[in-house]
Amino acid sequence: MPRRVRRRASCHFPAPSLPFLQVAGGLSPLPGTPCTRIKTLWYQASNRVSLASVSTASRPQSGVPATAPPASPSSSTSASSPGPVIHDHGPVLGSLGLFTVLLGAALPLIDFFIVNVALPTIDKDLSAGPALLELVVAGYGVAYAVLLVLGGRLGDTLGRRRLFIAGIAAFGITSLACGLAPDAWTLVGARVAQGAAAALMLPQVLATIHATTAGERRAKALSLYGATAGLSMVAGQILGGVLVAADIGGSGWRAIFLVNVPVALIGLFLAFRTVPETKSQQPAPIDVPGTLLLTTALVTLLVPLTEGRAAGWPLWTWITLGAFPVATAAFLWVERREDRQGRIPLLPPSLFRLVSLRRGVGLTVPFAICFGGFMFVLAIGLQQGLHMSAVGSGLALVPLAVTFFAASLAGPRLLARYGTRVLTVGAAIQLTGLGLLALRVWQDWPSVSALDLLPGVAVAGLGGGLQLPNLFRIVLSDVPPERAGVGSGVMVTAQQASLALGVATLGTLFLSLTTSQGMGYALTVTLLAMMGLILLTGLLSLRLPRTVS
């Protein structure tokens, strides 16, 4: 249907000339004189194409006729004069398409946290034991983290819409397998497969937004993505508590996985209809050595840290951790060699020459470690320490979700007005919230209610909402569209690996201190460690570029 664009033609055109529009490579005259004010311009938009900009670029002079305009029956003007030019933006993501990809972004993040409140029920039903319960969490997180960059590269090469659809379909199937698992080992295997499916789907979300939006619309879309990411982490534990307590049809913990199946079907239907296809104009082959080495590096870091405490820190955990720096060094060497030889590595070093991406990813790591550990530790503290129900522990996080969402919506305007110092202020606010929580726990544990925790939780959510959504925009601000998949893969890999690292490290600290010193002391010390991470986040935010392109 016709679309309307408000523009004003300036009066700097040469006297008898008329402004011209360039649409799909040709010129068509506009009625009026050079000083005509064009209040409303109507044009016929092709499928999924919108007006990106109007410029006043000079036209080639007569005698350079390669793209000369066809004669117009209503005008005798020449193409030699300058005029407004409409640039074709390419595929455009509509509002329903944006909702669809954000739905795809929410599913993997919800499922990372939804099991936290269901672990006691899973243990009771499947006789899993601590080590297998850790694998239920870690199997998903590790598979998810190690394959994200590969998923982004495949989307650049094969088509982001195609990979998004394949990922959401696989996610629905593996969720069904999790919900029907007859024993703990089957559940672990299904969770690993579910994490791999999520890794196919999630990088396509940021890459599609980056490739199909521009300007203010991209800023709003990235802000909504960040809000979705943060809220999904909180909503996972709230929804998990509600579903476990509801025990729909006697399903118990299985409902937390089975609920994904109809959601995935809805996502598939919408994706086929509303998500445009995009891919890199210069697709690169898969970097097999780089992929294997990155996978090895992440596995040797995350698996022993996640499983070590429950397994009693056997020898294999220390050997595996010792292999991590070796695998990381080998990965970096291979990537630099690929770049020197003119090939495109899995993580192109040129991407990390972008200051916004390099420093933004560096800031993401401590923030996500804190966030992942916070959600895991608080779930255990509320249920096992304060003896709240699964629903009660989930509802205690509602203030965090509300303030996080409110801050996320204000993020684009604040970032445009005050620049990246918004993240510094957000870190200071989050630091205050964590301090309020630590003080309350230290003074009143275990006589602490959800109402007592409300101020600290709400303030921490407000600070987090000013940081995470804006981080996505900052990291991707200078990434070229043809490398959107790789850029988004780097960002979400850093985020997801750090979330898993937060669960492993801060969770281990908390559980170890609980055994020896009691839960109140353990929670206070862990909150202080989180405050240290957020202080580091605030200091790193001072090194970001002041403005975002």
VEXRORO-177784 format. One record per residue (C-alpha): residue in three letters; x, y, z. Coordinates in steps of 0.1 Angstrom, whole numbers, plus 5000, padded with zeros to 4 digits. Last residue first. Layout:
N
ALAXYZ
...
// end
This chain:
549
SER526450615160
VAL526850605198
THR528350895218
ARG530850915247
PRO532950625233
LEU533250365261
ARG536150395285
LEU534050535314
SER531850215311
LEU534850015323
LEU534650185357
GLY530950115360
THR531349745351
LEU534249715376
LEU531949845403
ILE529349605391
LEU531749315396
GLY532749435431
MET529049465440
MET528649105429
ALA531348995453
LEU529549185481
LEU526348995472
THR528248675475
VAL529548765509
THR526048855522
LEU524548535507
ALA527248315524
TYR526748485558
GLY523048435556
MET523348085543
GLY525647945571
GLN529347955575
SER530747615564
THR528147465541
THR526647795531
LEU530147925523
SER530647645497
LEU527147695482
PHE527648075478
LEU531148055463
THR530147775439
GLY527147975428
LEU529248275423
THR531648075401
ALA529347845382
VAL526248055379
GLY528348355369
LEU530248145344
ALA526948045328
LEU525948405325
SER529348495312
ALA529148225285
GLN525748365275
GLN526748725274
ALA530048675256
THR528448435232
VAL525548685227
MET527848965217
VAL530248755195
GLY527248605177
SER525748945172
GLY528849065155
VAL529148745134
GLY525548765122
ALA525749135115
ARG528849095094
GLU527149205061
PRO525449485081
PRO528749655091
VAL529449655129
ASP529750015142
SER526750035165
LEU526649665173
VAL528349685207
ILE526750015217
ARG523249905208
PHE523549575227
LEU524949765257
ASN522050005258
PRO519649715266
LEU522049585294
GLN522849905312
LEU519950125322
GLY517749815329
GLY520449685353
GLY520250005374
LEU516549985376
GLY516649615385
ALA519049685413
VAL516849955427
ALA513749725427
VAL515649435443
GLY517049655470
PRO513749815478
LEU511749495477
LEU513949275499
ASP512049365531
LEU508749305514
ALA509948955503
SER510448885540
VAL513648855560
SER513848695595
PRO516748465584
TRP518648695582
ASP518049045596
GLN521249245597
TRP523449085571
VAL520549015547
ARG519249375549
LEU522749515544
ALA523549285514
LEU520249375498
LEU520749755502
GLY524249715488
LEU522949525458
GLY520549815451
THR523250075455
LEU525549895431
GLN522649885406
ILE522250255408
ALA526050325403
ALA526050085374
GLY523150265358
VAL524850595362
THR527950465344
LEU525650305317
VAL523950645312
ARG527450785307
THR527250625273
GLY525650935258
TYR523551185277
ARG520751285252
ALA520750995228
LEU521450735255
LEU518650885276
ARG516150865248
PRO517150515238
GLY517150385275
ALA513750505287
LEU512050185276
SER514749975292
ALA514450175325
ALA510850085327
PHE511549715319
PHE514149685346
THR511949855371
VAL509049615366
ALA511249305364
LEU513149385396
PRO509849445414
VAL508549105402
LEU511548915417
ALA509848825449
LEU507048675427
GLY509448395417
SER510448315452
GLY506848305463
VAL505748085434
ALA508547825441
SER507547835478
MET509548035503
HIS511547855529
LEU513748155537
GLY517047975533
GLN516047695509
GLN513647875487
LEU514748235489
GLY518448165491
ILE518347915463
ALA516548145439
LEU518748445450
VAL521848245442
PHE520848155407
MET519448505397
PHE522448685412
GLY525048455397
GLY523648505362
PHE523448885367
CYS526948925382
ILE528548715354
ALA526548915329
PHE527849255341
PRO531349125344
VAL531449005308
THR529349275292
LEU531949545299
GLY534549365278
VAL531949315250
GLY531349695250
ARG535049775250
ARG535749555219
LEU532549635201
SER532650015205
VAL536350025198
LEU536049845165
ARG539449675161
PHE537749375176
LEU535849325144
SER539049325124
PRO540249025144
PRO537648825125
LEU535948575149
LEU535248265129
PRO538148355105
ILE537648495070
ARG540548405047
GLY543148645035
GLN546148455048
ARG546848705075
ASP543248665088
GLU543448285089
ARG546748315108
ARG545248555133
GLU542248315139
VAL544648015143
TRP546748195169
LEU543748315189
PHE542347965190
ALA545647815200
ALA545948065229
THR542447985241
ALA543047605239
VAL546147645260
PRO544547875285
PHE541647625290
ALA543747305292
GLY544547375329
LEU540847395336
THR540447045321
ILE543346905342
TRP541847055373
THR538446915367
TRP539846575357
LEU541546545391
PRO538346545411
TRP536746865425
GLY534146705447
ALA531746615419
ALA529146875430
ARG531847145434
GLY533547065401
GLU530547045378
THR530047405368
LEU533647515370
PRO534747195353
VAL532247235325
LEU532647605318
LEU536347655312
THR537347335293
VAL534047365273
LEU534647725263
ALA538147655251
THR537247335233
THR534347505215
LEU536547795204
LEU539147545192
LEU536647345172
THR535047655156
GLY538447805147
PRO539647485131
VAL536347455111
ASP536147825099
ILE532847785080
PRO532947945045
ALA532348315041
PRO529248475027
GLN529848805007
GLN526448965003
SER525648845039
LYS522148715044
THR518648855048
GLU515248695046
PRO512348895059
VAL510448785090
THR506648835089
ARG504848535073
PHE507148235078
ALA508248375111
LEU504648415124
PHE503748055119
LEU507047935134
GLY506648155164
ILE503148025170
LEU504547665168
ALA507447755192
VAL504947895217
PRO502847575215
VAL505947365223
ASN507547585249
VAL504947515275
LEU506147155275
PHE509547255291
ILE508347425323
ALA505347185323
ARG507646885330
TRP508247015365
GLY504846895378
SER502846735349
GLY499946635372
GLY497546775347
ILE498947125353
ASP501047115385
ALA500247475393
ALA503147505417
VAL505647395391
LEU504147625365
VAL504047935388
GLY507647885400
GLY509047835365
LEU507148145352
ILE508748365379
GLN512148205374
GLY512048245336
ALA510448585339
VAL513648725355
MET515948605327
SER513348685301
LEU513049045314
GLY516649105308
ALA516748975273
THR513449125264
ALA514549465276
GLY517749435256
TYR515849335225
LEU513349625231
SER516349865233
LEU517749715201
ALA514449765183
LYS514250125196
ALA517750215184
ARG517050035151
ARG513950245145
GLU515750565154
GLY518350505127
ALA518250185106
THR516449855105
THR516649535084
ALA520249425088
HIS520749505125
ILE517449365135
THR518049045115
ALA521549005130
LEU520249065166
VAL517548785161
GLN519648555139
PRO522148505168
LEU519348355189
MET518048075167
LEU520947845159
ALA522347865195
ALA518847785209
ALA518847465189
ALA522247375204
GLY520947445239
GLN517947225233
ALA520246945222
VAL522146975255
ARG518946975274
ALA517646665256
GLY520846485267
VAL520546595303
LEU516846495304
THR517746155290
TRP520346115318
ALA517846215345
ASP515145965335
PRO511845925315
ALA512246255295
LEU508846365282
GLY509246735290
CYS512846745278
ALA511946575245
LEU509146825240
SER511647105246
THR513846935220
ILE511146945194
GLY510147315201
PHE513847425200
ALA514347235167
ALA511447435152
ILE512747765166
GLY516247695153
ALA515147595118
ILE512947905115
PHE515848125127
LEU518247955104
ARG516048015073
ARG515348375084
ARG519048445088
GLY520148315054
LEU522648045045
THR525948245049
ASP525248515074
GLY522948275094
LEU525648005094
ARG528148265108
GLY525748355136
GLY525047995145
LEU528847935146
VAL529248225170
LEU526448085192
LEU527647725193
VAL529847725224
ALA527347925246
TYR524247715239
ALA525947385243
VAL527547505276
GLY524347655290
TYR522147355282
GLY524447095296
ALA525247315325
VAL521747335340
VAL520746975336
LEU524446885343
GLU524247055377
LEU521146835385
LEU523146535374
ALA525946615400
PRO523546705428
GLY521346385427
ALA518946285399
SER516346085418
LEU514046155388
ASP510946295407
LYS512646425438
ASP515646575419
ILE513346735393
THR511146885421
PRO514247035438
LEU515547165404
ALA512347345394
VAL513247695407
ASN516447705388
VAL514947535357
ILE513447845343
PHE516748025342
PHE518247905309
ASP514847835295
ILE513748195298
LEU516948295279
PRO516348045251
LEU512648145246
ALA512948525248
ALA515048575217
GLY512548385195
LEU509748595209
LEU511948895201
VAL512148765165
THR508348745162
PHE507649085178
LEU510049245154
GLY508249065125
LEU504949195139
SER506249555139
GLY507749525105
LEU511349425096
VAL512449595064
PRO514249425035
GLY516249675014
HIS516950035024
ASP516250184990
HIS517750534990
ILE515450814980
VAL517251104964
PRO516251464967
GLY517551684939
PRO520551814920
SER520251924885
SER521551734854
ALA518451524852
SER516751784830
THR513251914832
SER510651914805
SER507851794827
SER504551624825
PRO505251374798
SER508451264816
ALA511551174797
PRO513350884811
PRO516050964836
ALA519750934827
THR521450654845
ALA524450614822
PRO523950964808
VAL527151144818
GLY526851404791
SER524651624811
GLN525951664846
PRO525651384872
ARG523151464899
SER524251624931
ALA523251454964
THR520351624981
SER519351335004
VAL516151165014
SER516450865036
ALA515450515044
LEU512150495025
SER510750145029
VAL510949815012
ARG509249495025
ASN507349454992
SER507449764970
ALA506350094983
GLN504250324961
TYR505050684969
TRP503250964987
LEU505151274998
THR503451495024
LYS504551845032
ILE506651925001
ARG507352295003
THR507852414968
CYS510952634965
PRO512552444936
THR509252464918
GLY506352214917
PRO505751854906
LEU508351584913
PRO510051424884
SER510851054883
LEU514450914883
GLY515550554879
GLY517650314900
ALA514950164921
VAL513550504930
GLN515550824926
LEU513451124932
PHE514051444913
PRO513851814924
LEU512952054897
SER515252284879
PRO514452634865
ALA516352824891
PRO519152604904
PHE518252404936
HIS518952574969
CYS515352624979
SER514952315002
ALA512352054997
ARG510551965029
ARG509851605038
ARG507051405054
VAL506851045043
ARG503650855035
ARG503350495024
PRO501250364996
MET500050005000
// end
